[in-house]
């Protein structure tokens, strides 16, 4: 059964056939928080499988740029739940070319501790680079220090 075109935004839509994840994009984009207090679609986000949520993971990751934002407390476990798909995004974010070092701090100190040992092992070379050769911004934001703590806790 098709969804009505004029369906109100505040009512959940039925996901299209799960074999075609690109068709989900308009629906998925509506689930992404609109501001740092918006957790209105968290229950729907929690029901999505990893393949279904992949298209919006980068947008969800943005909500932990500052873990003092209320939405971050709910976004962290959601992201950790899909760690296999989030690992490549984290690797990209932690690259020395990426200059939002405050965001790096929150990823390493708040998100990665929620990841499995296996996911952390995948990120170990990236974390070791931060420890051994941090950028000036990574040092200033203490990303290198929280990386040491994370890897120490893993052993």
HELIX and SHEET records of a PDB file:
HELIX    1   1 UNK A   21  UNK A   24  5                                   4    
HELIX    2   2 UNK A   25  UNK A   31  1                                   7    
HELIX    3   3 UNK A   42  UNK A   46  1                                   5    
HELIX    4   4 UNK A   50  UNK A   53  1                                   4    
HELIX    5   5 UNK A   54  UNK A   56  5                                   3    
HELIX    6   6 UNK A   57  UNK A   61  1                                   5    
HELIX    7   7 UNK A   62  UNK A   64  5                                   3    
HELIX    8   8 UNK A   72  UNK A   81  1                                  10    
HELIX    9   9 UNK A   83  UNK A   93  1                                  11    
HELIX   10  10 UNK A  101  UNK A  106  1                                   6    
HELIX   11  11 UNK A  107  UNK A  111  3                                   5    
HELIX   12  12 UNK A  112  UNK A  114  5                                   3    
HELIX   13  13 UNK A  117  UNK A  132  1                                  16    
HELIX   14  14 UNK A  136  UNK A  140  1                                   5    
HELIX   15  15 UNK A  143  UNK A  154  1                                  12    
END                                                                             
